Amino acid sequence: MLELSPAFPDDSRLTADGRIEIGGCDAVELAREFGTPAYVVAERDLVEGARAYRTAASAAGGDVQIAFASKAFPCTAALAIFAREGLWCDVASEGELHLALAAGFPAERIVMHGNAKSRAELEQALAAGVALIVIDNEDELELLEELAAGRRQRVLVRVTPDVSGETHEKISTGQANSKFGLSPDRAAAALARIAERGVLDGAGIHAHIGSQLFELEPFRRAAAALAGFAGLAVWDLGGGLAATYQARGATPPPVREYVDAVIQAARAAGHGPQQTLILEPGRSLTANAGLTLYTVQSVKRNVSTWVAVDGGMSDNLRPMLYGARYEAYVADRVGGGESCVLVGKHCESGDVIVHDARLESPRRGDVIATPATGAYGYSMANNYNGVPRAPVIFCADGRARVVVRRETLDDLTARDVH
């Protein structure tokens, strides 16, 4: 019997006649009702994902907090779920901070990141009263001391531990030569300066080694490299756990295993259970909760079989940006099929969604589903070729609702000044 790929949401299934359902909703019917392209999210997966992280953190004992890396899916409806489930939120711009607050995150559960924060962004974070501001460099430290006089803002200093995992170079961040953070020696000097001047509260450190990591050993090495900071009250060890993008690809460790490994590594390095440990999962919370629906516009057999759809790099930039690999399926004929190149509608030869899709008798009008687009699709969406951005549809218990409407053509000119 055919089964859906593990890249699909847990709350999805393949019916006996080969049709895809998400949250009890038929994919083809969703496309008919809401149009395509469309981001479709299994709402229950977001809830269960948050609870899996909270349960793993609670089982370890001590003060362990889970902060959603909002850059992965800065959708207010998703942020609201994570806020209700008791997560913290990691933001990296004034826009993400605005979204987190609008979604209901209390400021005392928000961590402000960024390697090039502006004066306005720091002022906004201070005014909101965020729990922690992560200082990336000495220039930022000087500016924040100027702005925070009299407020005693709690801060972390970002450390590059010179540890990197096996991932794409564009999402590797823990190596010594990185645009993020300071070397351990410079971070220690920054913390000493903070303590000496007494304007800020140097609560601890932050370190993040990269994204889409399948192996746990780099996380252990990163924690060990931070042993010299063991006496500090707060360690934020970032995120990075991978998501499943293809059935035949690597499989990430379970959330419980990842959380246990990082906590044990931190404690082995001297950061005790009485101190605060923060983890910042992003894609592992949302990637597999979502998929994208497209409609086939043409099928052309020109050496390869080229199947062109009504979206592409405007709704999923990752294949072009990172060479990311996805799967694709005809939503009402899953199983088997011929080898096809699934391409987008944009004026770039590189606008390829899946290079080696196996699609069952593809034809104009078919609905195509690409799973694992719940992270960095919506957040990187753009208007290339003047294409309005896709809506976000939440599905649960057989009911679908729009949580972000589709952009209109008038939206494209809404910011014009005449």
N, C-alpha and C positions, 0 to 999 in steps of 0.2 A: 504494500500500500504506500502511495506517495505521501511524503510529509513535507511541510515547509522547511526551508533552510533555517538554521539557528540564528541567522542574521535578522529574521523577522521578530516582531514583538512577541513576548510570551503570551499576551492576550490576543493571539491571532490563530487562525486555523485554515486548513485546506479542506473544503467540503468534499463529499464523495464524488461530485462531478467536476472536481478540479478547479474550483473557484476560491479566491482568496477572501477571507473575512478578517477584519481588524476590529477588535472590541465589539464583536457581534454584528458588524456592518459590512455588507458586500462591497468590495472594492469598485466594481463596475458601476454599481448604483451610486456610490459616493462620487465617482467621476461625473456621472450624469447630473447629479443634483448640484454639485459645487463647482464643476468645471475642472480643467487641468491647465497647467501643472497645479498640484496641490500637495502641501505637506500634511500627512495624516498621522496622528499620534494616538497610540493606545494609552489612554489616561491611566488605566490601572497599572501599567508598567512604571510610570513615574512614581506613583504612590508606593508600590512594592519595592522599587529600587531605593527610594529614600529610607524605607523601613529596614531594608536589608543592611544598609550602612549603619543606621542607628542601632540596630540589634547587635551588629558585630562590634561596634564601639562600646556599647554598654557591657557586653560579655567580657570585654578585656579588663574592665574595672578602671578606676581613676577618672581623671577629667579629660575625656577625648571628645572633641567636637568635629562635626562634619560640615564643611562649608562648600556649597555648590559653586563650581567655577562657572559663573553666569555667561561667560563668553561663548560657551558651548551651545547654549540655547537661551538667548535673552528674551524669551517670550513671557509676557506678564502672567499669563494663565499658568504656565509651568512654574514660574517663580512663586506664585501664590500657593501652589501645592506644596512646594518645598518649604515655604515659610510656615504653613500650617503643620507640616510634619516635624517641625522643630529643628530644621537644618539652619546653619549659618549661610552667609552668601559672600562670595569673593567677587569684587567688582574691580574693573581696571580702567574706568573712565567716568566722567561726570554723567554720561548717558546711562551707563550701567548702574551707577549709584541711584540715579533718578528712577530707573525701572524697578530696582530692588525695593526702594522705599514705597513706590506706588503699589507694588505687589503685596505689601504688608510685612516685609522684614523690619523688625525693630532695629534701629541704628546700632544697638549694643550687640547685634549678631552679624555685623557687616565688617569685612576686612577690605581695605582700599589698597589696590596694587597699582602697578604701572612704572615703567622705566623712565618716562618723560612726563611726569605730572606737571601740569601748568599751575600757575598761581591760583587761577580760578578754581581748578579742581581741588587743590588743597584747601582753599577757603571753604568750598562746598562741603568737603568731608569734615572739616572742623565744625562748621555750623550745624551739620546734621548730628554730630556727636558719635561718629562711627567708633566701633570697639578698638580697632587697630589700623594704623597706617603703616604700610611696609615701605621703608626708606630704601631706595635703590642705589643712591650715590651721594657723595659729599655735597654737591651743589644743592640737591634736594634737602638734605639735612639742614644746611644753612638757611634755606628759604623757609622751611617748616619751623625752625626755631624762631625766625622773625615773625611769622604769622601766628604762632601758637602761644606767644608770650602770655603767661598768666592762666593758661588752660590745662597744662600738665597732660597733654595728649599721650596716650599709650602708643608706642611704636615698636615695630620689629625692623631689624636690619637684614636685608636680603644678602645671603651668602651664596657664592658659586663654589660648590665643594669639589670641583674638577672631577665630577663623575657624570658619565653620560651612558644612557642605555642604547639598545639597538633600535633605532627609529629613523625617520627621515631627518636630514640635517636641518630642515627648516623648522622642525618642532623639537629640536634638542636644545636644552637651555642650561644644563648644569656644567658644561665644560668650562675650563679656565678662561678661554678667549670667547666670552659671551657678552652680548649687549646688556644682559641682566646682572644686577648685583655686584658685589665686591668680593675680592679674595678673602679667605679667612683672616689673614693678618689685617687687611684694611677694615674688615667688618668689626674686628675686635677693637681697632683704634676708634672707629666711629662710636661704638658702644661706650668706650672709655670717655670720649668727648661728651656724649650725652649725659653720662653720670656726673662728670665734672661740672658741666654748666647748669644742670638741674632744671632746664626749661621743659624738657620732655621726659617721659617715663620710658626708659629703655627696657621694655618688658622681655624681649627675646629676639629670636632670629626666624628668618624664613628661608627655605631652600626648595627649589623645584627643578628636577633634572630633565624633564621632557614629557612628551605625550605619546600615547599609543604604544605603551611598553607592555610586553608579554611576560618578561622575566622579572622575578622578585629580587634577584641578587643586586642589581644596581641600587634599589631602594635601601638595601642593607648596607652597601658600601657608602652611600650618601650619609646615612645616620652615623656610621662609624667615623666619617670624616669630620663630623660636627661635635665630637666628644669634648673638645676644648670649651664648648659653650654650655656644658651640662648644668651649670648652676643657675641658668636663667629660667625665669618663670614660665615662658611660653616658647614652644617650638612649633612652627608651622612647616610641615614637610611637603606641602603642595599636593599635587595629584599625579596623574599620568597613567593610571590603569587603562589597558587597551579595551576596545570593543571588538565584537565579531563582525567582520564585513563580508566574509565569504565562507561557505560551508567547508570548502576544502583548504581554507587558510588556517593559520595558527589560532589556537583557542586560549583566551586569557584565563588566568586563575580566577576562582570564585572570589566574590567580594570579601567573604569571611577570611579566606586565606590571605588575601592582600592586606586587609586591615590588621590581622594578627601579625603578619610579617613586619609591617612598618612599626607597629607598637613595640613588639619585642626588640627590634633593632634599636629603637630610640631608648628603650630601657637598658639595653646592653651597653649603650653609649653613655649612660648615666643620667638620662632624663627620666625622673621617677614618676610614679602614678599620682603623686600629690601635686605635680606640675601640670600645666595645660598643654595638650598636644592637639593640633588642628590638622586635619586632612582635607584636601580640596579636590574631590572627584568632579569631573565634568562630563566628558563623552561617555564614560562607563555608566552614568545615570540616564543619559538621554538618547544615545546613538541608536540603540536597538529598539527603543520605544517608538521610533518614527520610520516612515517610509514616504516615498514620493510617487504620486500617480501622474502619468503622462498619457497623451493620446497620440497614436501613430499618425503622422501626416503623409508619409510616403515610404514605399519599399522599393529599393533600386538594386538590381543585381549588376554590378559593375566590377568584375573580378571578385570582390567580396560582396556579401549581402548587406546593404546599408539600410538600416531602419532609422528613419528620422522622426523625432517627436517634437512636441510643442514647447519644450523647455530646453534645459542644458546648463551651460556655464553661468547663466543668470541665477539659477536656483541651486546649483551644486558646483561650486568652483574647485572643490578638492581634487577631482581627477586631473584638471589642468595644472593646479598649483602644486600638488604633491605627487602626482602619478597614482593617486588613490584608486584602488580596485573595488568594484561593486559587482553585485549580481542584478539580473533583471528577469522578469517573468511576464508573460501574457496573463493578465489578471484572472481570466476565466478559462485558461487552457494551460495549466501548469503541468510540466513534465515533458521530457524529451525535447525535440526541436532541432532546428538547424543552427549552425554557427553564424552569428550576425555581429555587425558592428553597430551598436546603439549610439546614435549621434544626436546632438542638439540642433537648434535652429539658427545658431549664431554664426557670424561671419568670420569664423576661425577654423582652420583645418584641425586644430587641437581640441575643438569642442566635441569630445568623445566622452560619453558617459560610461559605457562599458565596451571594451575592445573585443571581448570574446563571449558575448551573451548567447545563450542557447534558447531560442524562441520558437514556440510551436506555431508553424504556418502563419507568420506575421503578415498583417494586411492593414491597409488604411482604416482608421477608426478603432483599432484595438486599443484597449487600456493596458498600459505597461506599469508594473510596480517594481520600484527599486528599493530594497530594504536598507536599513541602517543609515538613514539620512537624518536622524533626529539630532545630530550634533554637527555644527558648523555648516549646515546647509542654509537654514534660515538666517543665521547670524552673518553669513558672508553673502547673502543675496544682494543682487545689484540690478541695475536697469540697463545693462548693455543692450545695444540695438533698440533702446526705447521700449523694452519689454516690462510691463508692470509686474511687480513682485507677487508671488503666489500667496494664497491664504494658508492659514493653519487651521486644521479641523481636528478636534478632539473626539474620540469615539470611546464609548463605554456602555456595556449592557444593551447593545443594539441600537443606541441612540447616538447621533452625530450632531455636533454643534460647532459653529464657526467661532474661534477665539481671536483670530486676526483676519480681517476681511482682505479680499483681493484688492490690490491697488487698481485704480481706474486711470484712464488716459488723462483725465483732468488732474489727477495727483502728480503727473509728470510735469505739469506746468504750474503747480500750486505755489512754488517758491519763486517763480519769476517776478522780477520787478520791472515795471514799465515806466 
